Amino acid sequence: MSHHTEQTSNLIQELRLRRWARRNYVAAAERSVTWHPHVLDEMQQKDAELERLGHYYTHTPISAYVPLAPTTSHTLHEAHAAVSQPNIAYIRQTDLETTGRI
């Protein structure tokens, strides 16, 4: 592999690790020292950003989903009564003969 290609792949790997660190951010107390240095560095940068933003953002849960209030109530209904006979239209042979459908 050439030197330029190796540098490019290393940069791509670093950016992927940093993106992973942003998406999977955890508090400093929960981090492992065995994690990749780029991951730890990115999480430390995010710590600094949160500190600059202030107290409000450090206590706000970080989630990709926004919980929505239910708009309808869900109830369980009793089982439906069994159908006594199937609802199939029956056409007699003689009816087909008189209408000319055979």
C-alpha positions in Angstrom: 0.0 0.0 0.0 1.3 3.4 -0.9 2.0 6.0 1.8 -0.8 8.3 0.6 -3.4 5.4 0.6 -2.3 4.4 4.1 -2.7 7.9 5.4 -6.1 8.1 3.8 -7.3 4.8 5.3 -5.9 5.9 8.7 -7.8 9.2 8.5 -11.0 7.3 7.5 -10.6 4.9 10.5 -10.0 7.8 12.8 -13.1 9.7 11.6 -15.2 6.6 12.0 -13.9 6.1 15.6 -14.6 9.7 16.4 -18.2 9.5 15.0 -18.8 6.3 17.0 -17.5 8.1 20.1 -20.0 11.0 19.5 -22.9 8.6 19.0 -22.1 6.4 21.9 -20.9 9.0 24.4 -20.7 8.0 28.0 -19.7 9.9 31.1 -16.1 9.9 32.1 -16.6 7.6 35.1 -18.1 4.9 32.8 -15.2 4.9 30.3 -12.6 2.2 30.1 -8.9 3.1 29.7 -8.5 0.3 27.2 -10.7 2.0 24.6 -9.0 3.4 21.5 -7.2 6.7 22.0 -9.3 8.5 19.3 -12.5 7.4 21.1 -11.2 8.6 24.4 -10.0 11.9 22.9 -13.3 12.6 21.2 -15.3 11.9 24.4 -13.0 14.3 26.3 -13.7 16.9 23.6 -17.4 16.3 24.1 -16.9 16.7 27.9 -15.4 20.1 27.3 -18.2 21.1 25.0 -20.8 20.1 27.5 -19.0 22.0 30.2 -19.0 25.1 28.1 -22.7 24.8 27.3 -23.5 24.6 31.0 -25.5 22.7 33.5 -28.6 22.3 31.4 -27.1 20.0 28.8 -25.3 17.8 31.1 -28.5 16.6 32.7 -30.5 16.2 29.5 -30.7 12.6 28.3 -29.1 12.2 24.9 -31.2 10.2 22.6 -32.0 9.9 18.9 -35.7 9.3 19.7 -38.3 11.7 20.9 -41.0 10.2 23.1 -44.5 11.1 22.0 -47.6 11.2 24.1 -50.1 8.5 23.0 -53.0 10.0 21.0 -55.4 7.1 21.3 -56.3 4.8 24.1 -55.8 1.1 23.5 -58.3 -1.4 25.0 -58.6 -5.1 24.8 -62.0 -6.3 23.4 -63.6 -9.6 24.1 -63.3 -12.4 21.5 -65.7 -12.2 18.6 -68.5 -14.7 18.4 -67.8 -17.6 16.1 -69.5 -17.4 12.7 -72.1 -20.1 12.4 -71.8 -20.5 8.7 -69.4 -19.2 6.1 -70.5 -16.1 4.2 -70.1 -17.5 0.7 -72.5 -16.7 -2.0 -73.8 -20.0 -3.5 -74.8 -20.0 -7.1 -76.9 -23.0 -8.3 -76.2 -24.7 -11.5 -79.7 -23.9 -12.8 -79.2 -20.2 -12.2 -76.1 -20.2 -14.4 -77.9 -22.1 -17.1 -80.8 -19.6 -17.2 -78.5 -16.6 -17.3 -76.3 -18.1 -20.0 -73.1 -18.0 -18.0 -72.1 -21.6 -18.8 
